[in-house]
Amino acid sequence: MAGHSRWKTIKAARLREDVEYVQAGLDLRLGDMVRARRIELGLTQAEVAQHARISQPALSRIEGGGGVPTLAMLDRLARAMGTTFTITVGQNAA
């Protein structure tokens, strides 16, 4: 019985790691999109951050996949860059 309990613990840890891995990938993808659009527009992080009313280090974290912005922050970033972000959630989102 002790082995079964240990396996449940290991399995739960692996599932958490899988979820964290997927989330990290999504965070990096979002950051890549924000950075690509900013660069496409020829804007610096400092310019976008100032117009979005966030710090430049906060924008850097988002672009690096290390910070997950709120929807309100994404809206401010989009307005600062004069663009829109379309967010699709789920595999079969409409």
Sequence and secondary structure as in RCSB ss.txt:
>XXXX:A:sequence
MAGHSRWKTIKAARLREDVEYVQAGLDLRLGDMVRARRIELGLTQAEVAQHARISQPALSRIEGGGGVPTLAMLD
RLARAMGTTFTITVGQNAA
>XXXX:A:secstr
 HHHHHHHHHHHHHHHHHHHHHHHHHHHHHHHHHHHHHHHTT  HHHHHHHHTS HHHHHHHHTT     HHHHH
HHHHHTT       STT  
